[in-house]
Amino acid sequence: MEHFFVFLIKMKLQISSHRSLINLCATIRDHGERRLNAHNP
């Protein structure tokens, strides 16, 4: 039973870190597009 909880916690951590990575990529892309739009009005 303890192993199952450890597994759940690890999965939750992996998913949350994966989500934050996706958010980070989206944020970087958003900033890049804004910079391009600023150069090309």
C-alpha positions in Angstrom: 0.0 0.0 0.0 2.8 2.4 0.8 4.4 1.7 -2.5 1.2 2.7 -4.2 1.2 6.1 -2.5 4.8 6.7 -3.4 4.0 5.9 -7.0 1.0 8.3 -7.0 3.2 11.1 -5.5 5.9 10.6 -8.1 3.4 10.6 -10.9 1.8 13.8 -9.6 5.2 15.4 -9.4 6.1 14.3 -12.9 2.8 15.6 -14.3 3.1 19.0 -12.5 6.7 19.5 -13.7 5.6 18.5 -17.2 2.8 21.1 -17.1 5.1 23.8 -15.9 7.5 23.0 -18.7 4.7 23.3 -21.2 3.7 26.6 -19.6 7.3 27.8 -19.8 7.5 27.0 -23.5 4.2 28.7 -24.1 5.3 31.8 -22.2 8.6 31.9 -24.1 6.8 31.5 -27.5 4.3 34.2 -26.5 7.2 36.7 -25.6 8.9 35.8 -28.9 5.7 36.5 -30.9 5.2 39.8 -29.1 8.8 40.9 -29.8 8.3 40.0 -33.5 5.0 41.9 -33.6 6.7 44.9 -32.0 9.3 44.9 -34.8 6.6 44.5 -37.5 3.8 46.9 -36.7 
